[in-house]
Amino acid sequence: MGHRTFSEDDYRTARRDYGVTSSTDVTRKAEQRARDTGRLSEIVDPAVEPVRRSLIRLDPYQKQWMATVGCPVDIEVSCDTTGSMGGEVDTEMAVLPDLYKAVSKVLPGHDPQLCLGIFGDVSDKFVMCRPQFEMEAAKIVNYLKEMAPQRDGGDAPEDPQYAMFARAYLTDAYTNRIGLKGYHFVVTDATCHKRISREEIKRIFGAEIFNNELENMSQIPTIERMIEELKKKTHQFILVVKGYEDTYDFWRQLCGEGSVITLNSTRQLPAVISAIIGLTEGTLDVGNLGDHLGNNLNLVRQLSGIDIGAQAKLRHALPHPVPQKGDIFAKKGDIWPISASKSDADAATETKTDESAEDEIRYL
Amino acid sequence: MISLKVRNYEVGDLIGEASKFRIYLGHDGEKNVVIKVAKTFEDGDLLAEEASWFNVLRAFTAQVAAMQEELGQDNAHYDWLFANLKSSFLESTQQDRRINVLETVDVDFNKLIPLSKLRNQTEIDARSSVWILGRFLKIYSFYELLAASGDNPIVRYANFSPGDYLVGPERHRLIYYNHAGATADVVANTYVMAIAKFMQEWTVVENSPAEQKYYQLLSDFATKGRVTCKDAHTELYSLVNELWGIQYHPFTYRAQDTSRWKTIEENKEE
């Protein structure tokens, strides 16, 4: 599966090769094509091979398999492209190098894999675009330019619930296989419809979805149940951009207080997303949070409310250490590398202290 | 002697311990710092919470200072009231136990003593108790300001615990440096009462009319509290101005069960 990761040079080359030379209207051609053909490009159409995959990259090695990069971390960002947020694919494209660089910094030794999608309204011809998880600049630039934002609406609520549904039920992520979580971000300035319908699921993910990938789904989940499932699989966040107070309250009630962050601009996405991931993984020095966020008090306050170290806790509960670059797997589909076991040092952390001790400091 | 180093910090003597962390003196190459080490990985949650709290305090003190500068007001130096979080990280060489590194602004850790320790060993005179009470009320009125400044889910008062503060007697510093404890909703009354009661028990009040008048206010705070800590702070300094004027008074104390008063003042220790 190779070992290439994102680089700025590759990004610039890819933009040139794909003719994405302007900073605006990067999706103009794809939008026109979608209007003419009535179809989305296959690489962003959620109905084409609906399950998105984020897997560990392995290369053959002496009749076995070797991890070429490290443990993958799936990061899905779904952006509202209705009304006032119609130009967000341009923004996603523009902030992409910063985003990849920022998340790589807080995921040392890991393989960040990005699925940057968009969503609109169920009244749109295309409700959402969802690419594969990718880690190379050329592939990400390629799928971004193939998006077809509908740019209609602006009349909240919108329909990001299907993007959330896709991560909850139509994703095969290595993080989930080993007991960790990926990351899911919805970027919006509006509330959402609370309805998930069988008809819309078929329209978005394909007429045969309930005969194939979702054949075991006898009942359509409520939005609350779907979010519960999403939270089992991801550290899930709603990033509200310049939203009204009721938008923030809406999402806070639906997803929980620590899951909703308000931003002034989508330009803040790389810093905010990487800070959230760094705090959750335990890799970002909390003392540097202010610097990381440009000393933005509002963001520092909000990010102080998230579950710091949540992924680190999951990591500590795993039966084996998280796979690293160079680890050997017996077979390609294996979850854990050969002789993966918890080190003595890890085991030592399981020693408990006396919980009944007093909390007051005893000075010596 | 071989000293233990964690990242860029030299870890020195153990100075205190709570149920979930230990506190060491340390050095960052330039100045003394305090290093708190969680006892286990799981105990690190408490220090992560503390780190978040100190981040918010730092960001807000900076915002207030910038606002005061813009308005041409004197800097209230709220940053002197709180330890500054230098670093908070999971240390892989210590089984991912969280470590918080704290520094103080404008005063060295060597010049500071835990309030609970000082309280247990000494009694203080009325005018020394004034500035300590004043600092407490300033800290809590800062929280009121913070709570009023925006939709912040984590603004709650830290429960009053003397062990969470350091005192710098020479320069009249009271520094909040430990947030690894419980918090409660913003209700000023309870805190004014708790702090005043603590000061009342620590202070030796003479029979002079001025000290008696101060004691009356302290008693009133301790029994009735005040609607806001800011109100209490204003009321305190209005009385102090009337009684003694606002001026430096060296920290004056005596060891428990003795009668000889001693003083500690800036650049001069008895």
HADDOCK unambig.tbl for C-alpha pairs under 7 A between the chains (distance, minus, plus):
assign (segid A and resid 282 and name CA) (segid B and resid 90 and name CA) 6.35 0.50 0.50
assign (segid A and resid 285 and name CA) (segid B and resid 87 and name CA) 6.08 0.50 0.50
assign (segid A and resid 285 and name CA) (segid B and resid 88 and name CA) 5.28 0.50 0.50
assign (segid A and resid 285 and name CA) (segid B and resid 89 and name CA) 5.05 0.50 0.50
assign (segid A and resid 286 and name CA) (segid B and resid 51 and name CA) 6.36 0.50 0.50
assign (segid A and resid 286 and name CA) (segid B and resid 87 and name CA) 6.40 0.50 0.50
assign (segid A and resid 286 and name CA) (segid B and resid 88 and name CA) 5.01 0.50 0.50
assign (segid A and resid 286 and name CA) (segid B and resid 89 and name CA) 6.62 0.50 0.50
assign (segid A and resid 287 and name CA) (segid B and resid 51 and name CA) 6.82 0.50 0.50
assign (segid A and resid 287 and name CA) (segid B and resid 55 and name CA) 6.77 0.50 0.50
assign (segid A and resid 287 and name CA) (segid B and resid 85 and name CA) 5.63 0.50 0.50
assign (segid A and resid 287 and name CA) (segid B and resid 86 and name CA) 5.33 0.50 0.50
assign (segid A and resid 287 and name CA) (segid B and resid 87 and name CA) 4.13 0.50 0.50
assign (segid A and resid 287 and name CA) (segid B and resid 88 and name CA) 5.25 0.50 0.50
assign (segid A and resid 288 and name CA) (segid B and resid 87 and name CA) 6.79 0.50 0.50
assign (segid A and resid 295 and name CA) (segid B and resid 59 and name CA) 6.69 0.50 0.50
assign (segid A and resid 297 and name CA) (segid B and resid 59 and name CA) 5.36 0.50 0.50
assign (segid A and resid 297 and name CA) (segid B and resid 60 and name CA) 6.57 0.50 0.50
assign (segid A and resid 300 and name CA) (segid B and resid 56 and name CA) 6.35 0.50 0.50
assign (segid A and resid 301 and name CA) (segid B and resid 56 and name CA) 5.59 0.50 0.50
assign (segid A and resid 301 and name CA) (segid B and resid 152 and name CA) 6.52 0.50 0.50
assign (segid A and resid 304 and name CA) (segid B and resid 52 and name CA) 4.90 0.50 0.50
assign (segid A and resid 305 and name CA) (segid B and resid 153 and name CA) 6.99 0.50 0.50
assign (segid A and resid 305 and name CA) (segid B and resid 154 and name CA) 6.79 0.50 0.50
assign (segid A and resid 308 and name CA) (segid B and resid 48 and name CA) 6.67 0.50 0.50
assign (segid A and resid 345 and name CA) (segid B and resid 95 and name CA) 6.16 0.50 0.50
assign (segid A and resid 346 and name CA) (segid B and resid 95 and name CA) 6.14 0.50 0.50
assign (segid A and resid 349 and name CA) (segid B and resid 40 and name CA) 5.93 0.50 0.50
assign (segid A and resid 349 and name CA) (segid B and resid 41 and name CA) 6.07 0.50 0.50
assign (segid A and resid 349 and name CA) (segid B and resid 95 and name CA) 5.85 0.50 0.50
assign (segid A and resid 357 and name CA) (segid B and resid 19 and name CA) 5.21 0.50 0.50
assign (segid A and resid 358 and name CA) (segid B and resid 18 and name CA) 6.88 0.50 0.50
assign (segid A and resid 358 and name CA) (segid B and resid 19 and name CA) 5.77 0.50 0.50
assign (segid A and resid 359 and name CA) (segid B and resid 18 and name CA) 5.43 0.50 0.50
assign (segid A and resid 359 and name CA) (segid B and resid 19 and name CA) 5.28 0.50 0.50
assign (segid A and resid 359 and name CA) (segid B and resid 181 and name CA) 7.00 0.50 0.50
assign (segid A and resid 360 and name CA) (segid B and resid 18 and name CA) 5.72 0.50 0.50
assign (segid A and resid 360 and name CA) (segid B and resid 163 and name CA) 6.78 0.50 0.50
assign (segid A and resid 361 and name CA) (segid B and resid 16 and name CA) 6.22 0.50 0.50
assign (segid A and resid 361 and name CA) (segid B and resid 17 and name CA) 5.32 0.50 0.50
assign (segid A and resid 361 and name CA) (segid B and resid 18 and name CA) 4.44 0.50 0.50
assign (segid A and resid 361 and name CA) (segid B and resid 163 and name CA) 5.98 0.50 0.50
assign (segid A and resid 362 and name CA) (segid B and resid 16 and name CA) 5.36 0.50 0.50
assign (segid A and resid 362 and name CA) (segid B and resid 17 and name CA) 5.23 0.50 0.50
assign (segid A and resid 362 and name CA) (segid B and resid 18 and name CA) 6.15 0.50 0.50
assign (segid A and resid 363 and name CA) (segid B and resid 15 and name CA) 5.85 0.50 0.50
assign (segid A and resid 363 and name CA) (segid B and resid 16 and name CA) 4.09 0.50 0.50
assign (segid A and resid 363 and name CA) (segid B and resid 17 and name CA) 6.50 0.50 0.50
assign (segid A and resid 364 and name CA) (segid B and resid 15 and name CA) 5.32 0.50 0.50
assign (segid A and resid 364 and name CA) (segid B and resid 16 and name CA) 5.42 0.50 0.50
